[in-house]
Amino acid sequence: MNNYSNNNTARRYTAHVSILGTTQLHLRNPYIVAWWSAAFPGFGHLLLSKYLRGFSLFIWEVVVNVQAKLNLGIVYSLQGDIDMAINVLDTRWILLYMPVYLFGIWDSYRTTVDMNKVYILAAREEHRFNSFSLGSMEINYLDKRNPVIALMWSLFVPGLGQLYIHRVITAFFVIIWSVIFFYFSHILEAVQLFLVGEIHQANSVLKPQWLLFLPSIYGFAIYDSYMNTVENNKLFDKEQRQFLKENYQDPDFSLLKGQKVK
């Protein structure tokens, strides 16, 4: 149940509130979105709420990266062991990996530019959108939240910041994959061994191939939760301002002059 239903009188809407989250259009820097796609394919599209495309590219990255042993090759390269890095890479998967990797960067940049144009047109229409959604399993509504708190929860476990701001789809996806990366990298086991002084054993249990996924998913979770909290707060202010203007402002009031127009 929504407090407002789209009546198709507008060509574009700036936002939509559902029980699965708040989806909105706003201006984004296409270079930043492309950078996130370069850091990890799929992240740029998730920032744009292009979930199906983002999930597809993300899963592609994990599967092909693991099969090609790309992260392991990066570790050996950073250690200066170039020969070992070359030997460990599987060229059959690497050659398959590159076209999709480049497509993710290009497509996220192109989509951001297009969505910025759509937002400008939608903002000019100033059409109403629903701000409250009530379902049998969940409730979602526009309100103001603290972006620092969203960032803090993302630091504990990636995905919790998204749950805080009710980005349910992204939250579940990030949490599930974080658990997978934690498990296969053995990082929690390594932390436990490190705390009891078994430093050499802690290093030996780590799996670099899976460990290198964690910085990317942590960085994305922190950035996405913080940025979307800020944008949701802006959307709340805009919706509240429009509501007060339509229902309480005198139609003859001039905002520029600060007085009624005669």
C-alpha positions in Angstrom: 0.0 0.0 0.0 1.5 3.4 -1.1 0.4 6.9 0.0 0.5 7.9 -3.7 0.1 5.9 -6.9 1.6 7.0 -10.2 -1.1 8.1 -12.6 1.0 8.3 -15.7 0.5 12.0 -16.0 4.3 12.6 -15.8 6.8 11.3 -18.3 9.5 10.8 -15.6 9.7 10.4 -11.8 12.6 11.3 -9.7 12.1 8.6 -7.1 10.1 5.6 -6.0 9.7 4.2 -2.5 8.9 0.5 -2.2 9.2 -2.2 0.5 12.5 -3.2 -1.0 14.1 0.2 -0.8 14.1 3.8 -2.1 15.2 4.2 -5.7 15.9 7.7 -6.9 17.5 9.6 -9.7 20.1 12.2 -8.8 23.2 13.7 -10.4 26.2 11.5 -10.3 29.8 11.9 -11.5 30.2 9.4 -14.4 34.0 9.2 -13.7 33.4 8.0 -10.1 30.8 5.4 -11.3 33.2 4.2 -13.9 36.0 4.0 -11.3 33.9 1.7 -9.2 33.3 -0.5 -12.2 37.0 -0.6 -12.7 37.6 -1.4 -9.0 35.1 -4.3 -9.2 32.8 -4.9 -12.2 29.2 -4.5 -11.2 29.7 -1.9 -8.4 29.2 1.0 -10.8 25.8 -0.4 -11.9 24.8 -1.1 -8.3 25.4 2.5 -7.5 22.9 3.4 -10.3 20.4 0.9 -8.9 20.8 -1.2 -12.1 20.6 -4.4 -10.0 20.3 -7.1 -12.7 23.2 -5.8 -14.7 25.2 -5.2 -11.6 24.6 -8.6 -10.2 25.5 -10.3 -13.5 28.8 -8.4 -13.8 29.7 -9.0 -10.2 29.1 -12.8 -10.4 31.0 -12.8 -13.7 34.0 -11.1 -12.0 34.1 -13.5 -9.1 33.8 -16.7 -11.2 36.3 -15.6 -13.9 38.7 -14.0 -11.5 38.9 -17.2 -9.4 39.3 -19.4 -12.5 42.0 -17.2 -14.0 43.7 -16.8 -10.6 43.9 -13.1 -11.3 44.1 -12.0 -7.6 46.9 -14.5 -7.0 48.8 -13.1 -9.9 48.4 -9.6 -8.5 49.8 -10.7 -5.2 52.9 -12.2 -6.8 53.3 -9.1 -8.9 53.2 -6.8 -5.8 55.9 -9.1 -4.3 58.1 -8.6 -7.3 57.8 -12.3 -8.4 56.8 -11.6 -12.0 57.6 -15.1 -13.3 55.4 -16.7 -10.7 52.6 -14.3 -11.5 52.8 -15.2 -15.2 52.9 -18.9 -14.5 49.9 -18.9 -12.1 47.6 -17.0 -14.5 45.3 -19.1 -16.8 45.3 -17.2 -20.1 42.1 -19.0 -21.3 40.1 -17.2 -18.7 42.1 -13.9 -18.8 41.3 -13.4 -22.5 37.7 -14.0 -21.7 37.8 -11.6 -18.7 39.1 -8.5 -20.4 36.2 -7.7 -22.8 33.5 -7.9 -20.1 35.7 -5.9 -17.7 36.0 -3.1 -20.2 32.3 -3.3 -21.1 31.4 -2.8 -17.4 33.4 0.4 -17.2 32.1 1.8 -20.5 28.5 0.9 -19.8 28.4 2.4 -16.3 29.9 5.6 -17.6 27.4 5.8 -20.5 24.5 4.9 -18.3 25.4 7.6 -15.7 25.5 10.3 -18.4 22.1 9.2 -19.7 20.6 9.0 -16.2 21.9 12.5 -15.4 20.0 13.8 -18.4 16.8 12.0 -17.4 17.1 13.4 -13.8 17.3 17.0 -15.1 14.1 16.5 -17.2 12.3 14.7 -14.3 13.3 17.4 -11.8 11.8 20.1 -14.1 8.5 18.3 -14.1 8.4 18.3 -10.3 5.9 15.5 -10.3 4.8 13.8 -7.1 6.1 10.4 -6.0 5.2 8.1 -3.2 7.0 8.6 0.1 5.4 5.8 2.1 5.1 2.1 1.3 3.4 -0.5 3.6 3.4 -4.2 2.7 2.7 -7.5 4.5 6.4 -8.1 5.2 8.0 -4.7 5.3 7.5 -0.9 5.7 9.5 1.8 4.0 9.2 5.5 4.2 11.3 8.6 3.6 13.1 10.0 6.6 16.4 11.6 7.5 19.2 9.4 8.8 22.8 9.9 9.8 25.3 9.1 7.0 28.1 8.7 9.6 26.1 5.9 11.3 25.6 4.2 7.9 29.3 4.4 7.3 30.1 3.0 10.8 27.8 -0.1 10.4 29.4 -0.8 7.0 32.8 -0.8 8.7 31.6 -3.6 11.0 30.1 -5.8 8.3 29.5 -4.8 4.7 25.8 -4.5 4.0 24.7 -3.4 7.4 24.9 0.3 6.3 22.6 -0.5 3.5 20.1 -2.2 5.9 20.2 0.9 8.0 19.0 3.0 5.1 16.7 0.3 3.8 18.5 -0.6 0.6 17.3 -4.2 1.1 18.3 -5.7 -2.3 21.9 -4.3 -2.2 22.2 -5.2 1.5 21.3 -8.9 1.1 23.6 -9.2 -1.9 26.6 -7.5 -0.2 26.1 -9.4 3.0 25.9 -12.8 1.3 29.0 -12.2 -0.8 30.9 -10.8 2.2 30.2 -14.0 4.1 31.5 -16.0 1.1 34.7 -13.9 0.9 35.2 -14.1 4.7 34.9 -17.9 4.7 37.1 -18.7 1.7 39.8 -16.2 2.6 40.1 -17.6 6.1 40.6 -14.0 7.3 38.7 -14.5 10.6 40.7 -17.5 11.4 43.9 -15.6 10.6 42.8 -12.7 12.9 42.2 -15.2 15.7 45.7 -16.7 15.3 47.2 -13.3 15.1 45.6 -12.2 18.4 47.1 -15.2 20.2 50.5 -14.5 18.8 50.6 -17.2 16.0 51.7 -14.7 13.3 53.4 -17.2 11.0 50.4 -19.6 11.1 48.1 -16.7 10.6 49.9 -15.8 7.3 49.8 -19.4 6.2 46.1 -19.9 6.5 45.2 -16.8 4.4 44.0 -17.4 0.9 45.1 -14.3 -1.2 42.9 -15.2 -4.1 39.8 -14.6 -2.0 41.3 -12.0 0.4 41.7 -9.4 -2.3 38.0 -9.3 -2.8 37.4 -7.9 0.7 38.9 -4.4 0.3 36.7 -3.8 -2.8 33.5 -4.9 -1.1 34.3 -3.0 2.1 35.0 0.2 0.1 31.9 -0.1 -1.9 29.7 -0.8 1.1 31.0 2.2 2.9 30.8 4.6 -0.1 27.3 3.4 -1.2 25.7 3.6 2.3 27.2 7.0 3.0 26.3 8.5 -0.4 22.8 7.1 -0.5 22.1 8.3 3.1 23.1 11.9 2.0 20.9 11.6 -1.1 17.9 10.2 0.7 18.1 13.1 3.2 18.1 15.5 0.2 15.1 13.7 -1.2 13.3 13.9 2.1 13.8 17.6 2.3 12.6 18.1 -1.3 9.5 16.0 -0.8 8.7 17.8 2.5 9.2 21.2 0.9 6.9 20.3 -2.0 4.2 19.0 0.4 4.2 22.1 2.5 4.2 24.3 -0.5 1.2 22.5 -2.1 -0.9 22.3 1.2 0.1 25.3 3.3 1.6 28.1 1.2 -0.7 30.8 0.0 -1.0 30.5 -3.8 -0.5 34.3 -4.1 2.6 34.3 -2.0 5.8 35.3 -3.8 8.9 33.6 -2.5 11.2 36.2 -4.1 9.4 39.2 -2.7 8.4 37.6 0.6 4.9 39.0 0.3 1.6 38.4 -1.4 1.3 39.3 -5.0 -1.5 41.9 -5.6 
